[in-house]
Amino acid sequence: MDIYYYILILTFTILALIVVDPNVETYITLLIKIVLNQIQRYWWMIRFHPNNFITTWIRSREYDRIAKEFQEEMERQRNQLNDNSKID
């Protein structure tokens, strides 16, 4: 038999069990929620783990950009104060 037929038999068996016993539907729903919760948990672990190279690299680039903007702003303010303090 082909895998297509196995999938069809499995699908119709599950549907028949859902019709006969409503607890099967609850079980499948909860099982799907557990799987989705685990996937979301692993996604959060990958994104926010402090030893993750990618997130550390992204954060350091962001901090470097903010520091550069702050430094440029301080230079601009210093030059403006120096220009205002000159007597013509």
PyMOL commands that set and color helices and strands:
alter all, ss='L'
color gray80, all
select helices_A, chain A and resi 3-20+22-48+53-85
alter helices_A, ss='H'
color red, helices_A
deselect
rebuild
show_as cartoon
